[in-house]
Amino acid sequence: MSFVKNARLLAARGARLSQARNYSDEMKLTFAAANKTFYDAAVVRQIDVPSFSGSFGILAKHVPTLAVLKPGVVQVVENDGKLTKYFVSSGSVTVNDDSSVQVLAEEAHKVEDIDVAEARQLLSKYQSQLSSAGDDKAKAQAAIAVEVAEALVKAAE
């Protein structure tokens, strides 16, 4: 089969696939953590998330995706342009083919509510625990706590 014929077939399949999906011009965000629900199927313009495969932005009609959140800042741009930042410790983000997005965090807080001094104290505490950890399990737990505390301090500054 020639390259041109293959290209035509692929283009036709892609067109049929995109017509079959229910891509929406609006993106509905559900963003929740154990401590609070921030958005419940709210229509927003853009979401930026930190993931272990790299930070990325999400708009309506984004390709379906599943990613693990790393400690960092989730940014939500509402339709009126208002930007709100949230610190997440970990979790997952799911982008569906209907342009709905679910951000489920282990813990999440508005960045504006974070006390920088308290975050630095936590970081210092966990760094001490890491340096004094006796076994591999304690070292791993302390290393995770240090990673989260470092991201918390960075978000608060």
N, CA, C and O atoms as a GROMACS GRO file, in nm:
protein
  628
    1MET      N    1   0.085  -0.118   0.000
    1MET     CA    2   0.000   0.000   0.000
    1MET      C    3   0.090   0.124   0.000
    1MET      O    4   0.188   0.130   0.073
    2SER      N    5   0.055   0.220  -0.081
    2SER     CA    6   0.138   0.339  -0.092
    2SER      C    7   0.120   0.429   0.031
    2SER      O    8   0.023   0.418   0.105
    3PHE      N    9   0.218   0.518   0.049
    3PHE     CA   10   0.214   0.613   0.161
    3PHE      C   11   0.092   0.703   0.152
    3PHE      O   12   0.028   0.729   0.254
    4VAL      N   13   0.059   0.750   0.033
    4VAL     CA   14  -0.055   0.842   0.015
    4VAL      C   15  -0.185   0.771   0.050
    4VAL      O   16  -0.272   0.829   0.116
    5LYS      N   17  -0.199   0.648   0.007
    5LYS     CA   18  -0.322   0.573   0.037
    5LYS      C   19  -0.333   0.548   0.187
    5LYS      O   20  -0.442   0.561   0.244
    6ASN      N   21  -0.221   0.513   0.253
    6ASN     CA   22  -0.221   0.495   0.399
    6ASN      C   23  -0.260   0.625   0.470
    6ASN      O   24  -0.339   0.623   0.564
    7ALA      N   25  -0.207   0.735   0.424
    7ALA     CA   26  -0.236   0.864   0.486
    7ALA      C   27  -0.385   0.896   0.474
    7ALA      O   28  -0.446   0.946   0.568
    8ARG      N   29  -0.445   0.868   0.357
    8ARG     CA   30  -0.588   0.893   0.339
    8ARG      C   31  -0.672   0.806   0.433
    8ARG      O   32  -0.768   0.854   0.493
    9LEU      N   33  -0.634   0.679   0.445
    9LEU     CA   34  -0.707   0.588   0.534
    9LEU      C   35  -0.698   0.636   0.679
    9LEU      O   36  -0.798   0.637   0.751
   10LEU      N   37  -0.578   0.674   0.722
   10LEU     CA   38  -0.560   0.722   0.859
   10LEU      C   39  -0.639   0.850   0.884
   10LEU      O   40  -0.698   0.867   0.990
   11ALA      N   41  -0.639   0.940   0.786
   11ALA     CA   42  -0.714   1.065   0.801
   11ALA      C   43  -0.864   1.037   0.812
   11ALA      O   44  -0.933   1.098   0.893
   12ALA      N   45  -0.914   0.946   0.731
   12ALA     CA   46  -1.056   0.912   0.735
   12ALA      C   47  -1.091   0.847   0.869
   12ALA      O   48  -1.195   0.880   0.927
   13ARG      N   49  -1.007   0.756   0.918
   13ARG     CA   50  -1.033   0.694   1.048
   13ARG      C   51  -1.032   0.798   1.160
   13ARG      O   52  -1.116   0.795   1.249
   14GLY      N   53  -0.935   0.889   1.154
   14GLY     CA   54  -0.926   0.995   1.256
   14GLY      C   55  -1.050   1.083   1.256
   14GLY      O   56  -1.099   1.122   1.362
   15ALA      N   57  -1.100   1.116   1.138
   15ALA     CA   58  -1.220   1.199   1.128
   15ALA      C   59  -1.341   1.126   1.187
   15ALA      O   60  -1.420   1.186   1.260
   16ARG      N   61  -1.354   0.996   1.155
   16ARG     CA   62  -1.466   0.919   1.210
   16ARG      C   63  -1.455   0.907   1.362
   16ARG      O   64  -1.555   0.918   1.432
   17LEU      N   65  -1.332   0.886   1.412
   17LEU     CA   66  -1.312   0.873   1.556
   17LEU      C   67  -1.347   1.002   1.628
   17LEU      O   68  -1.414   0.999   1.732
   18SER      N   69  -1.304   1.116   1.575
   18SER     CA   70  -1.333   1.243   1.643
   18SER      C   71  -1.482   1.275   1.637
   18SER      O   72  -1.534   1.340   1.727
   19GLN      N   73  -1.552   1.230   1.532
   19GLN     CA   74  -1.696   1.250   1.526
   19GLN      C   75  -1.768   1.160   1.625
   19GLN      O   76  -1.872   1.197   1.680
   20ALA      N   77  -1.712   1.041   1.648
   20ALA     CA   78  -1.775   0.946   1.739
   20ALA      C   79  -1.760   0.989   1.885
   20ALA      O   80  -1.848   0.960   1.967
   21ARG      N   81  -1.653   1.056   1.918
   21ARG     CA   82  -1.633   1.102   2.056
   21ARG      C   83  -1.725   1.219   2.084
   21ARG      O   84  -1.763   1.294   1.993
   22ASN      N   85  -1.760   1.234   2.208
   22ASN     CA   86  -1.852   1.341   2.248
   22ASN      C   87  -1.776   1.462   2.302
   22ASN      O   88  -1.808   1.510   2.411
   23TYR      N   89  -1.678   1.511   2.230
   23TYR     CA   90  -1.602   1.626   2.276
   23TYR      C   91  -1.695   1.745   2.295
   23TYR      O   92  -1.780   1.774   2.211
   24SER      N   93  -1.678   1.812   2.407
   24SER     CA   94  -1.761   1.927   2.439
   24SER      C   95  -1.679   2.054   2.431
   24SER      O   96  -1.557   2.052   2.452
   25ASP      N   97  -1.746   2.164   2.400
   25ASP     CA   98  -1.677   2.293   2.398
   25ASP      C   99  -1.659   2.349   2.539
   25ASP      O  100  -1.588   2.447   2.559
   26GLU      N  101  -1.724   2.285   2.637
   26GLU     CA  102  -1.711   2.326   2.776
   26GLU      C  103  -1.639   2.217   2.854
   26GLU      O  104  -1.655   2.098   2.826
   27MET      N  105  -1.561   2.259   2.950
   27MET     CA  106  -1.491   2.164   3.036
   27MET      C  107  -1.552   2.172   3.175
   27MET      O  108  -1.561   2.279   3.234
   28LYS      N  109  -1.594   2.057   3.227
   28LYS     CA  110  -1.653   2.051   3.361
   28LYS      C  111  -1.552   1.988   3.456
   28LYS      O  112  -1.504   1.877   3.433
   29LEU      N  113  -1.522   2.061   3.562
   29LEU     CA  114  -1.422   2.018   3.659
   29LEU      C  115  -1.487   1.973   3.788
   29LEU      O  116  -1.572   2.042   3.845
   30THR      N  117  -1.446   1.856   3.833
   30THR     CA  118  -1.475   1.810   3.968
   30THR      C  119  -1.340   1.796   4.036
   30THR      O  120  -1.255   1.719   3.993
   31PHE      N  121  -1.321   1.872   4.144
   31PHE     CA  122  -1.193   1.876   4.215
   31PHE      C  123  -1.223   1.858   4.362
   31PHE      O  124  -1.288   1.942   4.424
   32ALA      N  125  -1.176   1.747   4.418
   32ALA     CA  126  -1.206   1.717   4.558
   32ALA      C  127  -1.086   1.654   4.626
   32ALA      O  128  -0.999   1.594   4.564
   33ALA      N  129  -1.086   1.670   4.757
   33ALA     CA  130  -0.988   1.605   4.844
   33ALA      C  131  -1.065   1.551   4.963
   33ALA      O  132  -1.185   1.575   4.976
   34ALA      N  133  -0.997   1.479   5.049
   34ALA     CA  134  -1.063   1.424   5.167
   34ALA      C  135  -1.118   1.534   5.256
   34ALA      O  136  -1.219   1.514   5.324
   35ASN      N  137  -1.052   1.650   5.256
   35ASN     CA  138  -1.093   1.758   5.344
   35ASN      C  139  -1.198   1.852   5.285
   35ASN      O  140  -1.262   1.926   5.360
   36LYS      N  141  -1.218   1.851   5.150
   36LYS     CA  142  -1.311   1.948   5.091
   36LYS      C  143  -1.334   1.919   4.944
   36LYS      O  144  -1.248   1.863   4.876
   37THR      N  145  -1.452   1.959   4.895
   37THR     CA  146  -1.480   1.959   4.752
   37THR      C  147  -1.470   2.103   4.705
   37THR      O  148  -1.542   2.190   4.753
   38PHE      N  149  -1.379   2.129   4.609
   38PHE     CA  150  -1.356   2.265   4.561
   38PHE      C  151  -1.445   2.298   4.441
   38PHE      O  152  -1.497   2.410   4.431
   39TYR      N  153  -1.462   2.203   4.351
   39TYR     CA  154  -1.547   2.221   4.232
   39TYR      C  155  -1.628   2.094   4.213
   39TYR      O  156  -1.576   1.983   4.230
   40ASP      N  157  -1.754   2.110   4.178
   40ASP     CA  158  -1.840   1.994   4.152
   40ASP      C  159  -1.907   2.013   4.016
   40ASP      O  160  -2.012   2.075   4.005
   41ALA      N  161  -1.844   1.958   3.914
   41ALA     CA  162  -1.892   1.970   3.775
   41ALA      C  163  -1.906   2.115   3.733
   41ALA      O  164  -2.000   2.150   3.661
   42ALA      N  165  -1.815   2.199   3.778
   42ALA     CA  166  -1.817   2.342   3.743
   42ALA      C  167  -1.750   2.363   3.608
   42ALA      O  168  -1.647   2.301   3.578
   43VAL      N  169  -1.807   2.449   3.528
   43VAL     CA  170  -1.749   2.481   3.397
   43VAL      C  171  -1.633   2.579   3.418
   43VAL      O  172  -1.651   2.686   3.476
   44VAL      N  173  -1.514   2.540   3.371
   44VAL     CA  174  -1.394   2.623   3.383
   44VAL      C  175  -1.324   2.631   3.247
   44VAL      O  176  -1.353   2.554   3.156
   45ARG      N  177  -1.233   2.727   3.236
   45ARG     CA  178  -1.163   2.748   3.110
   45ARG      C  179  -1.039   2.660   3.097
   45ARG      O  180  -1.015   2.600   2.992
   46GLN      N  181  -0.958   2.651   3.206
   46GLN     CA  182  -0.830   2.579   3.198
   46GLN      C  183  -0.791   2.527   3.335
   46GLN      O  184  -0.824   2.586   3.438
   47ILE      N  185  -0.719   2.415   3.334
   47ILE     CA  186  -0.664   2.357   3.457
   47ILE      C  187  -0.519   2.321   3.428
   47ILE      O  188  -0.490   2.258   3.327
   48ASP      N  189  -0.429   2.359   3.516
   48ASP     CA  190  -0.289   2.321   3.507
   48ASP      C  191  -0.257   2.231   3.625
   48ASP      O  192  -0.285   2.267   3.739
   49VAL      N  193  -0.198   2.114   3.597
   49VAL     CA  194  -0.172   2.016   3.702
   49VAL      C  195  -0.027   1.971   3.702
   49VAL      O  196   0.035   1.961   3.596
   50PRO      N  197   0.028   1.943   3.822
   50PRO     CA  198   0.162   1.886   3.831
   50PRO      C  199   0.152   1.733   3.833
   50PRO      O  200   0.082   1.677   3.917
   51SER      N  201   0.220   1.666   3.741
   51SER     CA  202   0.215   1.520   3.741
   51SER      C  203   0.358   1.466   3.737
   51SER      O  204   0.453   1.537   3.705
   52PHE      N  205   0.370   1.338   3.769
   52PHE     CA  206   0.502   1.277   3.767
   52PHE      C  207   0.559   1.266   3.626
   52PHE      O  208   0.680   1.249   3.609
   53SER      N  209   0.474   1.274   3.524
   53SER     CA  210   0.522   1.272   3.387
   53SER      C  211   0.543   1.414   3.333
   53SER      O  212   0.574   1.432   3.215
   54GLY      N  213   0.526   1.514   3.418
   54GLY     CA  214   0.545   1.654   3.381
   54GLY      C  215   0.417   1.732   3.402
   54GLY      O  216   0.308   1.676   3.395
   55SER      N  217   0.430   1.861   3.426
   55SER     CA  218   0.313   1.946   3.444
   55SER      C  219   0.248   1.969   3.308
   55SER      O  220   0.316   1.977   3.206
   56PHE      N  221   0.113   1.978   3.307
   56PHE     CA  222   0.046   2.003   3.180
   56PHE      C  223  -0.083   2.079   3.204
   56PHE      O  224  -0.142   2.075   3.312
   57GLY      N  225  -0.125   2.149   3.098
   57GLY     CA  226  -0.250   2.225   3.101
   57GLY      C  227  -0.360   2.148   3.032
   57GLY      O  228  -0.336   2.071   2.939
   58ILE      N  229  -0.482   2.170   3.077
   58ILE     CA  230  -0.598   2.101   3.022
   58ILE      C  231  -0.700   2.205   2.978
   58ILE      O  232  -0.738   2.293   3.054
   59LEU      N  233  -0.744   2.193   2.853
   59LEU     CA  234  -0.851   2.276   2.798
   59LEU      C  235  -0.963   2.184   2.752
   59LEU      O  236  -0.946   2.062   2.749
   60ALA      N  237  -1.077   2.241   2.716
   60ALA     CA  238  -1.186   2.160   2.660
   60ALA      C  239  -1.133   2.086   2.537
   60ALA      O  240  -1.047   2.138   2.466
   61LYS      N  241  -1.184   1.968   2.513
   61LYS     CA  242  -1.147   1.882   2.400
   61LYS      C  243  -1.007   1.823   2.416
   61LYS      O  244  -0.948   1.777   2.318
   62HIS      N  245  -0.953   1.824   2.538
   62HIS     CA  246  -0.822   1.762   2.562
   62HIS      C  247  -0.833   1.612   2.539
   62HIS      O  248  -0.938   1.552   2.563
   63VAL      N  249  -0.727   1.553   2.494
   63VAL     CA  250  -0.726   1.409   2.473
   63VAL      C  251  -0.748   1.338   2.607
   63VAL      O  252  -0.695   1.383   2.709
   64PRO      N  253  -0.825   1.231   2.609
   64PRO     CA  254  -0.845   1.159   2.735
   64PRO      C  255  -0.711   1.118   2.797
   64PRO      O  256  -0.622   1.069   2.729
   65THR      N  257  -0.700   1.141   2.927
   65THR     CA  258  -0.573   1.121   2.996
   65THR      C  259  -0.598   1.075   3.139
   65THR      O  260  -0.700   1.108   3.199
   66LEU      N  261  -0.504   0.998   3.190
   66LEU     CA  262  -0.502   0.961   3.332
   66LEU      C  263  -0.360   0.984   3.380
   66LEU      O  264  -0.266   0.933   3.319
   67ALA      N  265  -0.344   1.060   3.488
   67ALA     CA  266  -0.210   1.089   3.539
   67ALA      C  267  -0.211   1.091   3.691
   67ALA      O  268  -0.313   1.117   3.754
   68VAL      N  269  -0.093   1.064   3.747
   68VAL     CA  270  -0.074   1.070   3.892
   68VAL      C  271  -0.020   1.208   3.926
   68VAL      O  272   0.077   1.255   3.866
   69LEU      N  273  -0.084   1.273   4.023
   69LEU     CA  274  -0.040   1.406   4.066
   69LEU      C  275   0.082   1.394   4.156
   69LEU      O  276   0.089   1.304   4.240
   70LYS      N  277   0.176   1.485   4.138
   70LYS     CA  278   0.286   1.493   4.233
   70LYS      C  279   0.262   1.615   4.321
   70LYS      O  280   0.181   1.701   4.286
   71PRO      N  281   0.330   1.625   4.433
   71PRO     CA  282   0.310   1.742   4.519
   71PRO      C  283   0.338   1.871   4.442
   71PRO      O  284   0.443   1.885   4.378
   72GLY      N  285   0.245   1.964   4.448
   72GLY     CA  286   0.262   2.089   4.375
   72GLY      C  287   0.134   2.168   4.369
   72GLY      O  288   0.043   2.148   4.450
   73VAL      N  289   0.127   2.259   4.272
   73VAL     CA  290   0.015   2.352   4.262
   73VAL      C  291  -0.073   2.320   4.142
   73VAL      O  292  -0.025   2.308   4.029
   74VAL      N  293  -0.202   2.305   4.169
   74VAL     CA  294  -0.303   2.294   4.064
   74VAL      C  295  -0.360   2.434   4.046
   74VAL      O  296  -0.401   2.497   4.142
   75GLN      N  297  -0.361   2.481   3.921
   75GLN     CA  298  -0.416   2.613   3.892
   75GLN      C  299  -0.545   2.596   3.812
   75GLN      O  300  -0.550   2.520   3.716
   76VAL      N  301  -0.647   2.667   3.854
   76VAL     CA  302  -0.776   2.662   3.786
   76VAL      C  303  -0.808   2.802   3.735
   76VAL      O  304  -0.812   2.898   3.813
   77VAL      N  305  -0.831   2.814   3.604
   77VAL     CA  306  -0.873   2.940   3.544
   77VAL      C  307  -1.022   2.927   3.514
   77VAL      O  308  -1.063   2.848   3.429
   78GLU      N  309  -1.100   3.004   3.584
   78GLU     CA  310  -1.244   3.000   3.565
   78GLU      C  311  -1.282   3.075   3.437
   78GLU      O  312  -1.199   3.145   3.380
   79ASN      N  313  -1.406   3.061   3.393
   79ASN     CA  314  -1.449   3.124   3.268
   79ASN      C  315  -1.439   3.276   3.270
   79ASN      O  316  -1.422   3.338   3.165
   80ASP      N  317  -1.450   3.337   3.388
   80ASP     CA  318  -1.437   3.483   3.398
   80ASP      C  319  -1.292   3.529   3.405
   80ASP      O  320  -1.265   3.648   3.419
   81GLY      N  321  -1.196   3.434   3.397
   81GLY     CA  322  -1.054   3.467   3.399
   81GLY      C  323  -0.991   3.459   3.537
   81GLY      O  324  -0.869   3.472   3.549
   82LYS      N  325  -1.070   3.440   3.641
   82LYS     CA  326  -1.018   3.432   3.777
   82LYS      C  327  -0.928   3.309   3.791
   82LYS      O  328  -0.968   3.198   3.755
   83LEU      N  329  -0.808   3.330   3.844
   83LEU     CA  330  -0.712   3.222   3.866
   83LEU      C  331  -0.707   3.187   4.014
   83LEU      O  332  -0.688   3.275   4.099
   84THR      N  333  -0.725   3.060   4.045
   84THR     CA  334  -0.716   3.013   4.183
   84THR      C  335  -0.614   2.900   4.188
   84THR      O  336  -0.614   2.811   4.103
   85LYS      N  337  -0.526   2.906   4.288
   85LYS     CA  338  -0.420   2.806   4.302
   85LYS      C  339  -0.445   2.722   4.427
   85LYS      O  340  -0.483   2.772   4.533
   86TYR      N  341  -0.421   2.592   4.410
   86TYR     CA  342  -0.440   2.495   4.518
   86TYR      C  343  -0.314   2.410   4.531
   86TYR      O  344  -0.257   2.367   4.431
   87PHE      N  345  -0.271   2.387   4.654
   87PHE     CA  346  -0.162   2.294   4.677
   87PHE      C  347  -0.221   2.154   4.692
   87PHE      O  348  -0.318   2.135   4.766
   88VAL      N  349  -0.163   2.056   4.622
   88VAL     CA  350  -0.205   1.916   4.636
   88VAL      C  351  -0.083   1.834   4.679
   88VAL      O  352   0.028   1.855   4.630
   89SER      N  353  -0.107   1.740   4.770
   89SER     CA  354   0.003   1.655   4.817
   89SER      C  355   0.026   1.538   4.724
   89SER      O  356   0.140   1.496   4.704
   90SER      N  357  -0.080   1.484   4.666
   90SER     CA  358  -0.074   1.373   4.571
   90SER      C  359  -0.216   1.347   4.524
   90SER      O  360  -0.310   1.411   4.571
   91GLY      N  361  -0.231   1.255   4.433
   91GLY     CA  362  -0.365   1.222   4.385
   91GLY      C  363  -0.363   1.180   4.240
   91GLY      O  364  -0.261   1.133   4.189
   92SER      N  365  -0.476   1.199   4.173
   92SER     CA  366  -0.486   1.163   4.032
   92SER      C  367  -0.570   1.265   3.957
   92SER      O  368  -0.652   1.336   4.015
   93VAL      N  369  -0.548   1.271   3.826
   93VAL     CA  370  -0.629   1.355   3.738
   93VAL      C  371  -0.674   1.266   3.623
   93VAL      O  372  -0.597   1.191   3.564
   94THR      N  373  -0.804   1.278   3.592
   94THR     CA  374  -0.862   1.204   3.482
   94THR      C  375  -0.930   1.302   3.388
   94THR      O  376  -1.012   1.382   3.430
   95VAL      N  377  -0.893   1.295   3.259
   95VAL     CA  378  -0.958   1.377   3.157
   95VAL      C  379  -1.037   1.280   3.069
   95VAL      O  380  -0.980   1.187   3.012
   96ASN      N  381  -1.167   1.302   3.059
   96ASN     CA  382  -1.256   1.214   2.983
   96ASN      C  383  -1.285   1.271   2.845
   96ASN      O  384  -1.263   1.390   2.820
   97ASP      N  385  -1.334   1.186   2.755
   97ASP     CA  386  -1.358   1.232   2.619
   97ASP      C  387  -1.477   1.327   2.606
   97ASP      O  388  -1.497   1.385   2.499
   98ASP      N  389  -1.556   1.344   2.711
   98ASP     CA  390  -1.665   1.442   2.709
   98ASP      C  391  -1.621   1.577   2.768
   98ASP      O  392  -1.705   1.661   2.799
   99SER      N  393  -1.490   1.596   2.783
   99SER     CA  394  -1.428   1.718   2.839
   99SER      C  395  -1.458   1.738   2.986
   99SER      O  396  -1.448   1.850   3.037
  100SER      N  397  -1.495   1.632   3.055
  100SER     CA  398  -1.506   1.642   3.201
  100SER      C  399  -1.371   1.601   3.260
  100SER      O  400  -1.301   1.515   3.207
  101VAL      N  401  -1.337   1.665   3.371
  101VAL     CA  402  -1.208   1.641   3.436
  101VAL      C  403  -1.233   1.617   3.584
  101VAL      O  404  -1.310   1.689   3.648
  102GLN      N  405  -1.166   1.514   3.638
  102GLN     CA  406  -1.173   1.489   3.781
  102GLN      C  407  -1.031   1.498   3.837
  102GLN      O  408  -0.939   1.430   3.792
  103VAL      N  409  -1.016   1.584   3.936
  103VAL     CA  410  -0.891   1.594   4.010
  103VAL      C  411  -0.924   1.546   4.151
  103VAL      O  412  -1.001   1.609   4.224
  104LEU      N  413  -0.865   1.434   4.189
  104LEU     CA  414  -0.888   1.376   4.321
  104LEU      C  415  -0.756   1.379   4.396
  104LEU      O  416  -0.661   1.310   4.359
  105ALA      N  417  -0.750   1.459   4.501
  105ALA     CA  418  -0.626   1.479   4.575
  105ALA      C  419  -0.633   1.412   4.711
  105ALA      O  420  -0.739   1.405   4.774
  106GLU      N  421  -0.519   1.364   4.754
  106GLU     CA  422  -0.510   1.308   4.890
  106GLU      C  423  -0.538   1.420   4.991
  106GLU      O  424  -0.612   1.402   5.088
  107GLU      N  425  -0.477   1.534   4.965
  107GLU     CA  426  -0.499   1.653   5.048
  107GLU      C  427  -0.480   1.775   4.959
  107GLU      O  428  -0.391   1.777   4.875
  108ALA      N  429  -0.565   1.876   4.977
  108ALA     CA  430  -0.556   1.998   4.896
  108ALA      C  431  -0.599   2.118   4.980
  108ALA      O  432  -0.690   2.110   5.062
  109HIS      N  433  -0.531   2.230   4.955
  109HIS     CA  434  -0.562   2.355   5.025
  109HIS      C  435  -0.536   2.471   4.930
  109HIS      O  436  -0.448   2.462   4.844
  110LYS      N  437  -0.612   2.579   4.946
  110LYS     CA  438  -0.583   2.699   4.868
  110LYS      C  439  -0.444   2.748   4.907
  110LYS      O  440  -0.408   2.751   5.025
  111VAL      N  441  -0.366   2.788   4.807
  111VAL     CA  442  -0.230   2.836   4.832
  111VAL      C  443  -0.232   2.958   4.924
  111VAL      O  444  -0.143   2.972   5.008
  112GLU      N  445  -0.330   3.044   4.909
  112GLU     CA  446  -0.338   3.166   4.991
  112GLU      C  447  -0.358   3.136   5.139
  112GLU      O  448  -0.333   3.222   5.223
  113ASP      N  449  -0.403   3.014   5.172
  113ASP     CA  450  -0.426   2.977   5.311
  113ASP      C  451  -0.304   2.913   5.377
  113ASP      O  452  -0.308   2.881   5.496
  114ILE      N  453  -0.197   2.893   5.302
  114ILE     CA  454  -0.078   2.827   5.356
  114ILE      C  455   0.010   2.928   5.430
  114ILE      O  456   0.040   3.034   5.376
  115ASP      N  457   0.050   2.894   5.551
  115ASP     CA  458   0.141   2.975   5.632
  115ASP      C  459   0.284   2.935   5.596
  115ASP      O  460   0.326   2.822   5.622
  116VAL      N  461   0.360   3.028   5.535
  116VAL     CA  462   0.496   2.998   5.489
  116VAL      C  463   0.586   2.955   5.605
  116VAL      O  464   0.663   2.860   5.591
  117ALA      N  465   0.577   3.023   5.717
  117ALA     CA  466   0.662   2.990   5.832
  117ALA      C  467   0.633   2.848   5.882
  117ALA      O  468   0.725   2.772   5.914
  118GLU      N  469   0.506   2.814   5.888
  118GLU     CA  470   0.469   2.680   5.933
  118GLU      C  471   0.516   2.574   5.833
  118GLU      O  472   0.560   2.466   5.872
  119ALA      N  473   0.507   2.605   5.704
  119ALA     CA  474   0.554   2.512   5.601
  119ALA      C  475   0.705   2.490   5.614
  119ALA      O  476   0.753   2.378   5.598
  120ARG      N  477   0.779   2.596   5.642
  120ARG     CA  478   0.925   2.582   5.660
  120ARG      C  479   0.957   2.499   5.784
  120ARG      O  480   1.052   2.420   5.783
  121GLN      N  481   0.880   2.516   5.889
  121GLN     CA  482   0.900   2.435   6.010
  121GLN      C  483   0.876   2.287   5.981
  121GLN      O  484   0.951   2.201   6.027
  122LEU      N  485   0.771   2.258   5.906
  122LEU     CA  486   0.744   2.120   5.867
  122LEU      C  487   0.859   2.062   5.785
  122LEU      O  488   0.900   1.948   5.807
  123LEU      N  489   0.910   2.140   5.692
  123LEU     CA  490   1.022   2.094   5.610
  123LEU      C  491   1.142   2.062   5.696
  123LEU      O  492   1.206   1.959   5.679
  124SER      N  493   1.174   2.151   5.789
  124SER     CA  494   1.287   2.128   5.880
  124SER      C  495   1.268   2.002   5.963
  124SER      O  496   1.360   1.923   5.981
  125LYS      N  497   1.147   1.984   6.014
  125LYS     CA  498   1.115   1.866   6.095
  125LYS      C  499   1.136   1.737   6.014
  125LYS      O  500   1.198   1.642   6.062
  126TYR      N  501   1.083   1.736   5.890
  126TYR     CA  502   1.093   1.615   5.808
  126TYR      C  503   1.236   1.591   5.760
  126TYR      O  504   1.277   1.476   5.742
  127GLN      N  505   1.313   1.698   5.737
  127GLN     CA  506   1.454   1.680   5.701
  127GLN      C  507   1.531   1.618   5.817
  127GLN      O  508   1.619   1.534   5.794
  128SER      N  509   1.499   1.657   5.940
  128SER     CA  510   1.562   1.596   6.059
  128SER      C  511   1.524   1.449   6.069
  128SER      O  512   1.609   1.365   6.099
  129GLN      N  513   1.397   1.418   6.045
  129GLN     CA  514   1.353   1.279   6.049
  129GLN      C  515   1.424   1.195   5.943
  129GLN      O  516   1.458   1.079   5.967
  130LEU      N  517   1.446   1.254   5.827
  130LEU     CA  518   1.515   1.182   5.720
  130LEU      C  519   1.659   1.152   5.758
  130LEU      O  520   1.708   1.042   5.735
  131SER      N  521   1.726   1.250   5.815
  131SER     CA  522   1.867   1.230   5.849
  131SER      C  523   1.885   1.134   5.966
  131SER      O  524   1.991   1.073   5.980
  132SER      N  525   1.783   1.120   6.050
  132SER     CA  526   1.796   1.030   6.165
  132SER      C  527   1.722   0.897   6.147
  132SER      O  528   1.718   0.815   6.238
  133ALA      N  529   1.666   0.875   6.029
  133ALA     CA  530   1.590   0.752   6.004
  133ALA      C  531   1.682   0.631   6.014
  133ALA      O  532   1.793   0.630   5.959
  134GLY      N  533   1.634   0.528   6.085
  134GLY     CA  534   1.717   0.411   6.109
  134GLY      C  535   1.707   0.301   6.006
  134GLY      O  536   1.807   0.237   5.974
  135ASP      N  537   1.588   0.278   5.952
  135ASP     CA  538   1.573   0.170   5.855
  135ASP      C  539   1.519   0.224   5.722
  135ASP      O  540   1.484   0.342   5.711
  136ASP      N  541   1.513   0.137   5.622
  136ASP     CA  542   1.472   0.178   5.488
  136ASP      C  543   1.328   0.231   5.484
  136ASP      O  544   1.299   0.327   5.413
  137LYS      N  545   1.240   0.168   5.560
  137LYS     CA  546   1.101   0.212   5.562
  137LYS      C  547   1.090   0.354   5.617
  137LYS      O  548   1.019   0.437   5.561
  138ALA      N  549   1.158   0.380   5.727
  138ALA     CA  550   1.154   0.513   5.788
  138ALA      C  551   1.217   0.617   5.695
  138ALA      O  552   1.168   0.730   5.687
  139LYS      N  553   1.324   0.579   5.626
  139LYS     CA  554   1.388   0.671   5.530
  139LYS      C  555   1.294   0.703   5.415
  139LYS      O  556   1.284   0.818   5.373
  140ALA      N  557   1.224   0.601   5.364
  140ALA     CA  558   1.131   0.623   5.252
  140ALA      C  559   1.016   0.714   5.294
  140ALA      O  560   0.978   0.805   5.220
  141GLN      N  561   0.961   0.689   5.413
  141GLN     CA  562   0.850   0.772   5.461
  141GLN      C  563   0.896   0.916   5.483
  141GLN      O  564   0.824   1.010   5.449
  142ALA      N  565   1.014   0.933   5.539
  142ALA     CA  566   1.066   1.068   5.561
  142ALA      C  567   1.098   1.138   5.429
  142ALA      O  568   1.076   1.259   5.416
  143ALA      N  569   1.149   1.064   5.332
  143ALA     CA  570   1.180   1.123   5.201
  143ALA      C  571   1.053   1.173   5.132
  143ALA      O  572   1.054   1.280   5.070
  144ILE      N  573   0.945   1.098   5.142
  144ILE     CA  574   0.817   1.142   5.085
  144ILE      C  575   0.768   1.267   5.156
  144ILE      O  576   0.721   1.361   5.092
  145ALA      N  577   0.779   1.269   5.289
  145ALA     CA  578   0.736   1.386   5.366
  145ALA      C  579   0.819   1.509   5.330
  145ALA      O  580   0.766   1.620   5.322
  146VAL      N  581   0.950   1.490   5.308
  146VAL     CA  582   1.037   1.601   5.268
  146VAL      C  583   0.995   1.653   5.131
  146VAL      O  584   0.990   1.774   5.109
  147GLU      N  585   0.966   1.563   5.037
  147GLU     CA  586   0.924   1.603   4.903
  147GLU      C  587   0.797   1.687   4.907
  147GLU      O  588   0.786   1.789   4.839
  148VAL      N  589   0.700   1.644   4.987
  148VAL     CA  590   0.574   1.717   4.999
  148VAL      C  591   0.599   1.852   5.067
  148VAL      O  592   0.545   1.954   5.023
  149ALA      N  593   0.679   1.854   5.173
  149ALA     CA  594   0.706   1.979   5.244
  149ALA      C  595   0.782   2.078   5.156
  149ALA      O  596   0.756   2.198   5.162
  150GLU      N  597   0.876   2.030   5.076
  150GLU     CA  598   0.947   2.119   4.984
  150GLU      C  599   0.851   2.183   4.884
  150GLU      O  600   0.859   2.303   4.855
  151ALA      N  601   0.759   2.102   4.830
  151ALA     CA  602   0.660   2.156   4.736
  151ALA      C  603   0.566   2.254   4.807
  151ALA      O  604   0.524   2.353   4.748
  152LEU      N  605   0.534   2.226   4.932
  152LEU     CA  606   0.447   2.315   5.010
  152LEU      C  607   0.514   2.450   5.032
  152LEU      O  608   0.449   2.554   5.016
  153VAL      N  609   0.640   2.450   5.068
  153VAL     CA  610   0.714   2.575   5.088
  153VAL      C  611   0.722   2.653   4.956
  153VAL      O  612   0.698   2.774   4.953
  154LYS      N  613   0.754   2.582   4.848
  154LYS     CA  614   0.764   2.648   4.716
  154LYS      C  615   0.630   2.711   4.678
  154LYS      O  616   0.626   2.823   4.627
  155ALA      N  617   0.520   2.640   4.702
  155ALA     CA  618   0.387   2.693   4.669
  155ALA      C  619   0.353   2.816   4.752
  155ALA      O  620   0.292   2.910   4.703
  156ALA      N  621   0.394   2.814   4.878
  156ALA     CA  622   0.357   2.923   4.969
  156ALA      C  623   0.439   3.050   4.946
  156ALA      O  624   0.394   3.159   4.979
  157GLU      N  625   0.556   3.036   4.890
  157GLU     CA  626   0.644   3.154   4.871
  157GLU      C  627   0.606   3.243   4.756
  157GLU      O  628   0.673   3.344   4.732
   0.00000   0.00000   0.00000
